[in-house]
Structure formats: structure tokens, C-alpha cells
Amino acid sequence: MEIRSVQSFVDYYEKIRARTNRIIEVVPPEHLDFSYKPGKFTIGDQIRHIATIERYMYGETISGRPSAYPGCGKDLADGYENTVKFFNEMHNQTMEIINALSDEDLDRKCLTPAQSEISVWKWLRAMIEHEIHHRAELYIYLNLLDVKTPQIYGFSAEEVQDMSVKLRND
């Protein structure tokens, strides 16, 4: 996907974020500190990580500044309500940065934390991929806890199979 206009990117990204918000809304507050294994991100870490990478890595670098990623610990926001508030605030700040871009800025180069040059539009595309990756991890964490999770597009794989044309194996 090539991103040619800021507005079309914003429209698309807000749909991605709405799906992420739906999974965060079903996180039981008492399981915010759950991790499948010691030393790995907790559910809360995952949520804070999406927020801080979006704002302090992508938001900073597309602005021409170096990455300022502060990590994803409880020192940033602790507890379910504070974590969700932090998540939303970081997104709002990032959206202000993105909305200030011109369509021409999308072709400008920015520097990744590894000091690699990349077009802003490609870096924004990577931001979406990053969020989707961590959203999928949230689904797995919640499934391990037997928490019912929302279907991403409205139907489960089994429901799609039931609605699909049956192929014959003749």
C-alpha cells in the first residue's frame, strides 16, 4: 500500500485504531499485569508499548527528531483506567503530528532509530504493521485467559466457513 495523501492515511489508520480499541475494551482490569511468561510484556505493557512507540518513535521521527521511546513500564501509567487514558492521549498527540503533515511531506525522508533513511509514508505504513502485530498479541494473551474477544471483521473463521460455498473434491 502506497500512501499518497495524509487524509487517506488518517482515515485508514483510525479504522485500524478502532479495532485495537475494541480489544483493549475487553481487557479485564484485574489481568492488566498478566504475562504468559516471566520477563515478557504484560497486557498493560503491550498497550503502553503501542502508545509510546506510536508517539515517541514514529511521531518524533516523522517530525524530523530522533526517537525518544521511553519504554512501556508502569511508571508511564498504572492501572487499567490510567493505561487506557495514556494510550488515548499518546494517540491524540501522534494524530496532531500526522495531521500537520502535508501530502508532500509523505515523500520526505526521516531517520529510523537505526539511522536508516526511509520515506515518511513507508514509516507510517510500518507504524500500522507494528500496531497490528501487538494487537494480535493482545488477542493471544486474552485467549489464554479465556476472555471472549471481538471478531476483527465481524465473523469467526468457522462462521465464514459455514457461509462459504462448499467446494467439491471430485
Secondary structure, DSSP 8 states (H G I E B T S, - for coil): -----HHHHHHHHHHHHHHHHHHHHT--GGGTT--SSTTS--HHHHHHHHHHIIIIIIIHHHTTS--------TTT--SHHHHHHHHHHHHHHHHHHHHT--TGGGGSEEE-TT--EEEHHHHHHHHHHHHHHHHHHHHHHHHHTT-----SSSS-HHHHHHHS------
